Amino acid sequence: MMNIKNQFKAMILLLSVSLFPGSIFAFGTYAKGSVVAKIIQFESRGILFDSYEGVLEITGLDKDEKCDEAKDECFTPVTQKMDFSVRPENADLVNYLQKNLNQELLLQYRVHRIKAIALSSDMEILSAAKQEASVPAEQGDKLIVAKSGSKRNFSVSGKVLQLDYQGTFIGTYEGLYVDAIRGKVHPFSVTSEQMAKYAQVSMKSSTKYNMGISVAYATGFRKSNYDLFEINYKEPAGGVHTSMNEPSE
């Protein structure tokens, strides 16, 4: 016979599918992307629906910090904690995270617009891996796209810490980079889909590179007026080039 827990599951599942199709597995996606993070807590939970829940640490910032952006003094890195969920059917990922607690990992995630009934948080981890020491073979030496801003254009030595595609009606690529020389972090956007994909591949490696940042006077639909227009593994970004959109030398 079906026990009480399974009876409740069946009732909730039937009601949810009838009234809100898809809500068991999530009602749409608000953001999907990659982040460098450390898992500090991970455990199984559930009364009606079993899931694996945890806490991760990421590098963030205090948006209220008073600092001079023109002198590249923004922002001081701040460690932030976030709750996340993993579906139990993703057994390989569950086992991998359990074996790599307190290790820095590259996580692929999805943020649901409405939290799924089967999960305890709206952030769902989809996959995880350790970063490689060498530059990803498919990268080449650099990628350059058109600058989008006219206020400032400069080169930063560091790497991308987080990048996702987010939004409900108008989607934009938003991220966070670290300035390895100054020890600062800064939010940025990407207006080129080609650059966004290149940057996401660069996150597979822990290697630093030079980033070309273009600053506009207004953000438009994106969240930041800082736009990533170049990633260069060999030399400072922003030099004079004869052509744009060159993926490698």
Disulfide bonds with the S-S distance in Angstrom:
Cys67-Cys74 2.05
